[in-house]
């Protein structure tokens, strides 16, 4: 059984929110309906904000973000 540190989990979360931001922005470019496009853009912005916060936490813990 592996032991993961908090930093390992933060790296994994950082990867996930970066992928989410890219995915939502890609979906926004493909959406033809304005309301749907706006929602995808909002989700992409939220994921970008989460990525920024987790990157700061990684740096605070001595990791490389």
Buried (B, 14 or more C-beta within 10 A) or exposed (E): EEEEEEEEEBBEBBEBBBEBBEBBBEBBEEBEEEEEBEBBBEBBEBBBEBBEEBBEBBEEEEBEB
